């Protein structure tokens, strides 16, 4: 599919897979990345840190995102910024899709 000159539905660019976390990189540059994720219920990313700020936009469903020990529920249409060097983790409360934008400069 040619993505040039076409408006696309982000939520449709990635599919759920039972019991899994699926990712699809849309943009990868030295200055940053844009990646879509689809999480099956109960799946997540364990606590980690990143040297750059990252913005999560929830496209479908809901997730619990924990930043520095503080859990926050983010639902479809919501967003949250995970600050650089702060420990964070994600867990699917129900199946959910998100777009992760990380800016490296």
Protein Blocks (a to p, Z undefined) as FASTA:
>chain_A
ZZehiacdfklmpccdehiacdddfbdcfkbccddddddehiacdddddfbdcddddfbh
jddddeehiacdddehiacdddehiacddddfbacdddddddfZZ
